[in-house]
């Protein structure tokens, strides 16, 4: 019979120093709420997961036994409609959690947009640690409030804004979502495809391309590559996003 034993203290300390202290996403995650002495306990229940671009993290309807903290890369969260159409409900980056507020089954699917690394936790073990550490519980509540605010903004985006206003809002918001890889001022990384942007904003890919072309020809943005652009007129873009153009 396999006997499970606790790691010796010095071994736990080595794991803490080699993994948690070297994690670039730690400062942007709820993990930052833990004292250094508690990081070893968190590390002990974590399993490192690596995904290639396009690989599935979770599938809608599967048993929600795990939750994940993104350490690097990015993930798309989406639901499929009965007719096969896809609605992307979020783009997640380093420091974001996946599966935090789910019930017994995952209510959505998640896939890597680009190569990504994550920490995977058994939900039961993570919740047990949360009950012992009020600081971690408070950080999770703050993260849940942040997700609620993001969901409300997304409803406004889809329900009231025009196509041009949606894309302008998206371009202004995206840089702050990926703190591990800060861009130069007014520069925007687009790891997602035009099709993914369309599925997130409730538009067609043709509309996304047409609006980006219009913003480019009017000098509001400059396309640096397929996955990067510069906002040349940030005030003008903010006016468009707020419907004042």
Buried (B, 14 or more C-beta within 10 A) or exposed (E): EEEEEEEEEEEBBEBBBEBBEEBEBBEBBBBEBBEEEBBBBBBBBBEEBEBEEEEEBBEBEEEBBBBBBBBBBBBBBBEEEEEEEBBBBBBBBBBBBBBBEBEEEBBBBBBBBBBBBBBBBBBEBBBEBBEEBEBBBEBBEEBEEEBEEBEEEBEEBBEEBEBBBBBBBBBBBBBEBBBBBEEEEBBBBBBBBBEBBBBBBBBBBEBBBBBBEEBBEEEBBBBEEEEBBBBBBBEBBBBBBEEEB
